[in-house]
């Protein structure tokens, strides 16, 4: 039997009756409640106190970026899901506004059956990755139908197929994408239409690395490394025939707490930031009482302060506020909005003194790689002086910083 006949017999055994694509319903996971913490009050006599007000540019969105790996097909429709803020925690599924595209799926594996293959291996024409509002996208373009798909979590060690040689994959978690019935090589003509990249590291919000680890006997294998657990979806597009994998962005982080007539909310436009990006976040203190306007008394730098804790390390900076009992007017229709501001103190002989010196010298907020908890705390008195009716509120979000 010839090699070509053997290959065709293999494909006849894969799928005799292609079925419609299978989709699973999204499983929402409840957000974790923020952990309040009490911040120490530091008097004006503190030797090293720095407060730097940062301007916050609100409403940042990740627009669709250029296709990486050469020119690619245009999509018939691009979903732009509306992401609702939630507290930091497990990522819920946010459904697309385009009904032609399936919902995101939080349970694995995700599977699809082959379509339109005529039991012949499909030849890959193009591969690209794109950034969209709310998700990152991977697109495979084929010369006819679409192969079967299985997308599931991958476990280390990561190896090449069929050699078994070890390889490194960036991101966590890492998924395995198996496309059965597809190859980059035309087995009849010997041509290879797609000669572009097979290792994508685009620096997107969710896709860290998408890398090929095997193209053997018409089984095309890839590893997908992402920024934290998320929901995904897979579906096909026509004209030309494409197989699409979308990786959902986490919702914008937000957390809030309330006490009596007051509510404090901390929020940021997104969870994942790079070390070279200016991190943008802030807090809003709202009032819902009667009369519709009241006067608060507290720190002259403002009633809201911020602290930082490195969850993947040992660095932390408690917030500082002055004890000058300044007045701040707040109303039902006039909340107090506070962009992130650096504050706190450190001593020159502590191990991280050089880090904190550079931190306070930077007028903007940059953080090293890892996970950081940012806490906003409102400290004020709702009375005629600073001792009559003290109020303390705190809310926290967790940010992930990548290289």
N, C-alpha and C positions, 0 to 999 in steps of 0.2 A: 504494500500500500504506500502511495506517495505521501510525502510530508503534508501536501496540500489537502489530500483526502482525509488524512488523519485529523488535521485541524478542523475541517468541516464537520467530521463526525463528532468531535468534541462539542462543537456548538449546537449540533442537533440534540445533544443530550442535555443542554442547559435549559432551554425554554421552548417547548413546542407550541404552547398557546399563550402568547403574551397577554397579560391581564392589565386592567387600568391601574394607574398609580395608586398606591396605598398611603393614606394620610392618617395620622393620629391626632387626637385632640390634645390641646396644651393643658398641662397641669400646673396651676398656679401655686406658688409656695409663699406662705405668709412672710412678711418682713419681720426682721428682728427688732425688738424695741431698743431705743438708745439707752445707754447707761449714763445716768447723771453723775457728776462728780463735783465736789465742792472745791472751789479755788481759793487759795490763801490771799488775804488782803495784805498789800505791801504799802507801807507809809511812804511819804515823800522823801524820807531820809535814806531810802535805799540807795546804795552806792552806784549800782549799775541798773538803770531802768531805761528801756528804749521803747518808744511808741512810734510806729511809722504807719500812717494811714495809707492804704493802697486803694487806688481807683479800681473799681470793678466794672468790667464791660459785660453787661447782661445779655442773655439770649444767644450764646454761642451755639452754632449748629455745625455739624460736619456735613459739608456739601459733597456731592458726588465728585470724586476725583478722577484723574485720568486713568485709562486702562493701562495696567502694567504688563509688559510683554508684547508690545506691538499693537497695532490697530485691531479692534475686535468688533463684534456685532453690537448693534444698538438694541436695547430692549423694547418690546412692544409697549410695556408700561412699567414704571418704576414706583414701587410702593413707598410711601413716606408715612410710617406709622406715627401717631401722636403719642409721645412718651409722657406718662403721668408720673410726677414725683412721688417717691416713696421713701420710707426709712431704709437705711443701709441694711442689707440682709440678702437672703436668697432672691434670685432674679425671677420675677414673674414674667409670663409671656405677654407681650404686647402685640395685638393683632393688626395686620396691615389694613390700610384704608382701601386698597384695591381688592375687590372681591374675587378677581380672577386668580389671585395668588393665594396659596393655602396658608393656614395659620402656622405660627411657630410651634415647635414641638419640644417639650422639655424632657420627655422620656426617650430612652434609647433601647434598641437600635432603631434607626430610620431606614426603611427599605423601599425600593422601587423595582418593578419588573421591567425587562427590556421591552422596547416597542419599535416596530418597523425595521427590525434587523434582517429579516429574511434569512436568519440563522447564519449570517456571514459576519465576521468581525468588522466593527465600525472603525473608520480611520479618523483620528483626531485632526481637526483642521485648525483649531485655535484654542488657547487657554489664557484666561485673564482673571485678574482680581480687581475689584472696584470698591470704592467707599461711597456709601449712600447715607442719607439721613435715617438713623435708627438701626442700620445694619451694614455689615460688610458682605460682599458678594463674590463668589467664585463662579466662573462660566466656562463650560466646556462646549465647544462647537464641533459637530460631527457632519459626515458627508451623507447621512441618510436618517436613520432612526436614532434612538438613544439606548445606551447599555443599561443593564441592571445595576442597582446601587445598594450598597450596605454601608452605613455610617454608624460607627460605634466607638466607645472609648478604647484607646490603645494603652497597653501596659508596657513599661520598659522591661528588658532592654529593647531599644529600637534598632532594627536591622534591615539591611537591604535584601531584596528578593531578586534572584534566587541565591545570591552568593552567601547570605547570612552574615556579611560583614557589618560591624557595629556602625551606627551613625548617631549624630546629635540632633535633637529636635528642640527648638526653643518654644517656650510657652507652657502654660499649665491651666487646665488639663490639655492632653493631646488626644485627638481623635484619629481613627483610621478610616480612610475612605477607599472602598474597593469598588471598582468599576469592571464588571465582568462582561466581556464581549466587546471590548474596545482596546485599541492600541494606536500608537503614533505611527506605526509602519504599515504600509500597504503591502500585504503579503503576496499579492498577485503581480504588482508592477515593481515592487522594491522601493517605491517612492516614500518620502517622509514629508508630508505637507507642512507639518508644524515643526519648526526648528528653534522656537523661542525658549525662554527660561523654563526650567523645571524645578526651580527653588526660589520661591517668592518670599521676601521678607519686607513687606510694604510699609511697616510702621503705622498701620491703621489702629483704630481704637480697640478692635477685638482680634483681628487676624495678626498674629505675631509671625508665624511662618507657615507656609504651605509648600511642602516639598515631596517630590516623587521618590518612592523607594522601590518601585518595581514596575516593569512593563514586560511581562513574560507570558507566553501562551495565551495572548488576548485577555489577560487580567491586568488591569492598570491600577496600581496601588499608590496611595498618597497618605502622608501624615499631615494633620492640621493642628497646629499649636495656637492656642488662644489665650486671651487675658482673663482668666477666671471662668468659672462655670457659667453657662449661658444656654439659651434655647436656640434651636436651629430649624431649618426647613429645607426641603429639596423638592424640585418640580421641574417641568420641562417647558420650553418655549419653542415656537415654530418659526419657520422662514427667516433664517435657517434653523435647523433642529439643534437645540441647545439643552444641556442639563445644567441646572442652576442649584447652587448651595448657598444659602444665606445664613450668616452668623449674627444673631441679634445683639445690639448694644444694650448694656444694662440701663435701666431707667435713671434719670437724673437723681442723685442722692439728696434726700431731704429728711429732716426730723424735726419734731416740735414737742413742746411741753407747755402746760397751762397751769395757772394758779389764780383762782378767783377771777378778777376782771382782766387778767393779762395772759398773753400767749407769746412764746418765743419760738421762732422757726429759724433753723440754719439750713442752707441749701447751696448747691454748686451745680453748674450746667452739666457735669458728667462725673463719673467715678474714676476713670483712668486718665492719668496725665503722664507726660514724658518729663524727664529731668530738665530738658531745655525749654519747657513751656512755663509761662506765668500762670500759676494756679489762681483761679478766680472763684471766690465764694464770699458769702456774707450772711448776715442775720437780720431778722425783722422782729421788732418788739411791737405787739399790737395791744390795744386797749379797747374794752367792750363795756365800760361801766357808765354810770350816771353820777354827775353830769357828763356831758359828751367830751369834756376836756379836763385834764388834771395835770398837776405839776409833780414830777418825781424829783427826788433828791439823792444824789450819789456822786460818783467820781466825776471830776471835771473833764476827763477825757471821754466821757460818755458812759451810759448805763450798761453797755454790753462790752464784754472782754472775751478774748479767745485764748485757748491753750492748745498745745500739741503733745501727742504721745506717739512715739515710734513703736508700733505693735510688733515689728519684726526686728527690733533692736532694743537698745536701752536708753536712747535719748528722749528727753521730755522737757517741756518748757511750760511751767505754770504761768497763768496770766497775772498781770499786775494792774492795780488801779489805785488812784490817789484817794485820800480821805478828806478832801476839801469840801464835801457836802454841797456841790454845785446843783443848780436847778435845771430840769429838762422838761419841756412841755410836750405832752402826748395827747392825742385826741382820737376819737372813734374813727374819724376820717383822715387822721394824720399820724400814722405809725412812725416809729423811729427805725430807720434803715441804716445799718452799720456795715460798710464793707470790711473785709478782714483787715485787722490791724495787729501788728506785732507788738508784743509787750512781754515783760518778764525780766528776770535778773539772773546773773551767773557770776561766779568768782573766777578770777584769773588762774587759780591753781587747780581747777577741776579738770578732769580728763578731756572733756569735750569743749573746753574754752575756745579753742581755735575755730571749731565748727560754729559755735554760737556767735563769735565775733564776726565771722563772714556772713552768717544768717542775718544779723541786725544791720550789717553794712549794706546789704542788698535791699533797695527800696521796694522790690517786688517779692512775691512768695514763690520760691523754688524749693523743692525738697529732693533728697536723694532717693534711690530706688528702695522700694519696700511698701509696707502698708502703714498708714498714719491715721490716727484718730484725731479729728479736729473738734473741739468742744467750744460752743458759744455759751456764755453765762451772763445773765442779766442780774446785776446787783444794785438794788436801789431801795429807797424808803418811800412808801406812799402815804406820807403824813406831813405834819408841819415842820419836822426836823428829820435828822438822819437816824433817830433812835425810836420813833413812835411805832412804825408799822413796816418792818423790814420784809422785803420780798427777794427771793432767790430762785431763779429758773435756769436750767441748763439743758442743752440738747447737743447731740454728737452725730457726726457722720464719719465714715471711713473711706479714705482715698487710697487708690493703688497707683504707685509711681513706678514707671518703667524707664529703661534706658532709651 
